[in-house]
Amino acid sequence: MVLLFSALTPAHAAPLGEGAYRSGDYPRAARRIGPAAERGDPRAQAYLGFMYQYGRGVPQSYVLAIYWYRRAAEQGNPTAQHLLGLMFDKGLGTPTNHVAAHVWLSLAASRTKGADHEDNVRLRDAVAAKMSFGQLYDAQALAQTWLPKPEVVLVAPRF
């Protein structure tokens, strides 16, 4: 988890509360990350999903973890795609859905390199072993036609 989660921590993450998160001040991190996630920042959304999944600075909630992971994953964030795929595979906060798990893990694999890529491929293939040929066909078709959907945040004009 540390290796994948490190993808969320580039140098410019500090304004999002990454420093507070790394120091273990999860409530402060949630207060800083939350507004950025609401504004549509996929990295902040993935962080917030992780915080909800494990109850760090916020009440533990698989349902809210999925909500935030999905928002980030839909925008193309590979860490959120990976974590969302695992949630669907394990049935955490949602019924188990191997087709969805395979789609998200395939997308994460296509957007990562090195050890992260290998991890995503291994997990995707493990999910595939639980699927029928029809389900596998559906998952592959969905992954091949998927396109990222950047969030559009509307700001009310100030008068």
C-alpha positions in Angstrom: 0.0 0.0 0.0 2.9 2.4 0.8 4.3 2.0 -2.7 1.0 2.8 -4.4 0.1 5.5 -2.0 3.4 7.3 -2.6 2.1 8.1 -6.1 -0.2 10.5 -4.4 2.6 12.5 -2.8 4.5 14.7 -5.3 6.3 17.7 -4.0 3.3 20.0 -4.7 1.0 17.9 -2.5 2.0 19.8 0.7 -0.7 22.5 0.2 -3.3 19.6 0.2 -2.4 18.5 3.7 0.2 15.9 2.8 2.5 17.1 5.4 -0.2 16.8 8.1 -1.0 13.4 6.8 2.6 12.2 6.9 3.0 13.5 10.4 -0.1 11.6 11.5 -2.2 14.7 12.1 -5.1 13.1 10.2 -7.9 15.5 11.4 -5.8 18.5 10.1 -5.0 16.6 6.9 -8.8 16.0 6.3 -9.6 19.6 6.9 -7.0 20.6 4.2 -7.6 17.8 1.7 -11.4 17.9 1.9 -11.9 21.3 0.2 -9.4 20.4 -2.6 -11.3 17.1 -3.1 -14.6 19.0 -3.3 -13.1 21.3 -6.0 -12.4 18.2 -8.1 -8.7 17.6 -7.4 -8.3 13.8 -8.2 -5.2 13.4 -6.0 -7.0 15.0 -3.0 -10.0 12.8 -3.8 -7.9 9.6 -3.7 -6.3 10.7 -0.4 -9.7 11.4 1.1 -11.0 8.0 -0.1 -8.0 6.3 1.6 -8.7 8.3 4.8 -12.3 7.2 4.8 -11.4 3.6 4.0 -9.1 3.4 7.0 -10.8 6.0 9.3 -7.8 8.4 9.4 -9.0 11.8 10.5 -12.6 11.0 9.4 -15.1 8.4 10.5 -14.3 5.0 8.8 -16.8 4.5 5.9 -16.3 2.2 3.0 -19.2 3.9 1.2 -17.6 7.3 1.4 -14.2 5.7 0.4 -15.8 4.3 -2.7 -17.4 7.7 -3.4 -14.1 9.5 -3.3 -12.1 6.8 -5.1 -14.7 6.8 -7.9 -14.5 10.5 -8.4 -10.7 10.4 -8.7 -10.7 7.1 -10.7 -13.2 8.6 -13.2 -10.7 11.4 -13.8 -7.9 8.9 -14.5 -6.1 8.8 -11.2 -4.3 5.4 -11.2 -4.0 5.0 -7.4 -7.8 5.6 -7.0 -8.4 3.2 -9.9 -6.3 0.5 -8.1 -8.0 1.1 -4.7 -11.5 1.2 -6.2 -10.8 -2.1 -8.0 -9.8 -3.7 -4.7 -13.0 -2.4 -3.1 -15.1 -4.0 -5.8 -13.1 -7.2 -5.6 -13.5 -7.5 -1.8 -17.0 -6.2 -1.7 -16.1 -3.4 0.8 -18.9 -0.8 0.9 -20.5 -2.4 -2.3 -21.5 -5.8 -3.4 -18.6 -7.8 -4.9 -18.3 -7.0 -8.6 -15.5 -8.7 -10.4 -16.3 -7.1 -13.7 -15.9 -3.6 -12.2 -12.8 -4.7 -10.2 -11.2 -6.0 -13.4 -12.0 -2.8 -15.3 -10.5 -0.5 -12.7 -7.4 -2.7 -12.1 -6.9 -2.8 -15.9 -7.1 0.9 -16.2 -4.7 1.3 -13.2 -2.3 -1.1 -14.9 -2.4 0.9 -18.1 -1.4 4.1 -16.3 1.4 2.8 -14.0 5.0 1.6 -14.5 7.4 -0.6 -12.7 6.4 -2.3 -9.5 3.0 -0.5 -9.4 2.2 -1.8 -12.9 3.2 -5.3 -12.0 1.1 -5.2 -8.9 -2.0 -4.0 -10.9 -1.5 -6.7 -13.5 -1.1 -9.4 -10.9 -4.3 -8.3 -9.1 -6.2 -7.9 -12.3 -5.2 -11.4 -13.4 -6.3 -12.8 -9.9 -9.7 -11.2 -10.4 -9.9 -12.6 -13.9 -9.5 -16.1 -12.5 -12.8 -15.6 -10.6 -14.7 -14.6 -13.8 -16.5 -16.4 -16.6 -15.4 -15.8 -20.2 -18.4 -13.6 -20.7 -17.6 -11.4 -17.7 -14.0 -11.2 -18.8 -15.1 -10.1 -22.3 -17.4 -7.4 -20.8 -14.7 -6.1 -18.5 -12.1 -5.9 -21.3 -14.6 -4.1 -23.6 -15.4 -1.6 -20.9 -11.8 -0.9 -20.1 -10.9 -0.5 -23.8 -13.7 2.1 -24.4 -13.2 4.0 -21.1 -12.2 7.6 -21.3 -11.3 9.9 -18.3 -13.9 12.4 -17.3 -12.4 15.5 -15.8 -14.7 17.2 -13.3 -16.1 20.6 -14.2 -16.4 22.8 -11.1 -18.7 25.7 -11.6 -17.9 28.8 -9.6 -20.7 31.3 -9.1 -19.8 34.8 -10.3 -19.1 37.4 -7.6 -20.9 40.7 -8.0 
